[in-house]
Amino acid sequence: MSGSPKFSEAEIAAWKQKILEASRQRRAEAEARRRQEAEAQERQRQLEVFRNQTGMRLQALLSDLHAAWANLYRQDALTLQYRANSQVEPVAQAQSEAQLLSISQELDKIELALQEAVHGKRREEAEKKRLADIDRQQLELEELERRVAETPDAEALKFDAAGRLQVRNVLQRVRSALAAGDPAAVRRPLAEATALAHQHIRQIAQGRGADRHLQEQANRHLTEFQVILAGLKADPVVMRWQTAAVAELEAVANAEKQAIRDRRVREHLCSLIEIRHRSQIIVETANTV
């Protein structure tokens, strides 16, 4: 019998390398599954948070509608109540943040419709009570001033500073014309004041909407950021070898969270593509140690 081995050293080394690679592959697949499970759990948690926030907002809207019932025409009140109640089931059954965002946008419209309905009834009832031109004009002026005053100066200056100054000037002209007691002299400045005030209010509403949209976009961005972090933290290999890198990424997330709270969103949003790239580098670096 020959004393030579059955396998050469090269064959044995290749066999060991295959075993090692298979072990690494199984470990990488297990780690990937763990990350995916953690991300799914975090995404579901964030969805429930958003659902609860939307539900609370809907309940607040229904409470506001009930409180304003006496200041609404019956048909307006019933229509608004139906629109609001129609959102209860969709909130409970929503399966994605996109669906909840759509519901939130519908609530924006209902809130605006409620304000317009209250203002509309107030104007119409005031006009019924006052038949004389000068009384009606006085009420219109007061209504405009009330509506303009509903927006704090700081917010008005933020979204439409020039418009606020124009409205103030034309309202002063209307007050001066009313003091003279000539309804004919009031009509033109009052019409101008009405148009400018409505334009000013719309400009502010658009600014608020854009601001809210940016804030919601930032919150969704932060949610996805936190999902990525949750996946990294659930990976033991990553947390063993790349703790500092994960902590650095978490610091970026915390900075974004603070920026959202401080309403400094535009300055601090990082690209999700960049964040995912950094997280991928962290995972790859950890797995090559």
Secondary structure, 3 states (H helix, E strand, C coil): CCCCCCCCHHHHHHHHHHHHHHHHHHHHHHHHHHHHHHHHHHHHHHHHHHHHHHHHHHHHHHHHHHHCHHHCCHHHHHHHHHHHHCCHHHHHHCCCHHHHHHHHHHHHHHHHHHHHHHHHHHHHHHHHHCCCHHHHHHHHHHHHHHHHHCCCHHHHHHHHHHHHHHHHHHHHHHHHHHHHCCHHHHHHHHHHHHHHHHHHHHHHHHHHHHHHHHHHHHHHHHHHHHHHHHHHHCCHHHHHHCHHHHHHHHHHHHHHHHHHHCCCHHHHCCCHHHHHHHHHHHHHHHHCC
